[in-house]
Amino acid sequence: MLNSRYVGRALLVPFIESELLLMSENQSVDKKAQYNLNKLQKRLRRDVGRAIADFGMIEEGDRIMVCLSGGKDSYTMLEILRNLQQSAPVNFSLIAVNLDQKQPGFPAHILPEYLETLGVEYKIVTEDTYSIVKDKIPEGKTTCSLCSRLRRGILYRTASELGCTKIALGHHRDDILQTLFLNMFYGGKLKGMPPKLMSDDGKHIVIRPLAYCREKDIERFAIAREYPIIPCNLCGSQPNLQRQVIGDMLKDWDKKYPGRIETMFSAMQNVVPSHLNDMNLFDFKGIKHGGEVIDGGDLAFDREDIPMQPVGWQPEDDETVAPVERLNVLEIK
């Protein structure tokens, strides 16, 4: 007769083996997730560091007001700036500022609790701009114009009160491109968002440290970090918003034509005024016989060589590359 002890052990062996296998798989998944998170953080650090260096965003002794809305972009900006603060060649301080606009259902406790756990200096500014916007803007109309003007004034005032030398906003590369297309489609001008510029009141320097960062990287990072996201029911959630439509268009292009977004953003950094039509940027009237050839001159009927792959673009490890597609243009002879 078999010993019941041995029978019990024999029955337990498959169970223990399956549990060990599951633990091993979980550890493997955790390691991969941590590896991907580290890679993502390095990419964001690199992009933010490049933007800061390229545009001279942060200088010795700066006190930077980080505008924290509770969205993925501002959370990421704060974390990356805090991270860079540890290794930056210059000393600077950060203060996180949130504007509580008193919209219904706003969870006022979330940001203070989150910032307390980080040990970050912060200030919550409470202003009932929600009531003003709802009172002034008719039902069904987008509220962005008035809302942004009110927020801007309050944040400028707060920056002065706190003695801040720079105001950091969380707009990223895709926001900048969206603004470019909005201005082209509706405003009739080539104008995006500045990475660094004096504020419209002439008293503050506004910086956008995420200017080189991709929205999809920020989104992945925010999900991995499990930020306590606070949705805004004042602006971005409004249906048929022009910016939202442009954003969807860019995301569709990014899926169909990998590298197109990168190349368009690169184009914003490689402007050739002589090949545009702005008389304020280039002296067309000053062109005379005997003058120098500027920017390669006019090629007349010759076409420029356009590369098949977007200039300077390399797919990341986690991206799949779709077959190259080009417009099928018929040449009329």
Beta strands, then each sheet from edge to edge (+ up, - down):
strand 1: 62-67
strand 2: 92-100
strand 3: 122-126
strand 4: 166-168
strand 5: 196-198
strand 6: 205-207
sheet 1: 3+ 2+ 1+ 4+ 6+ 5-
end
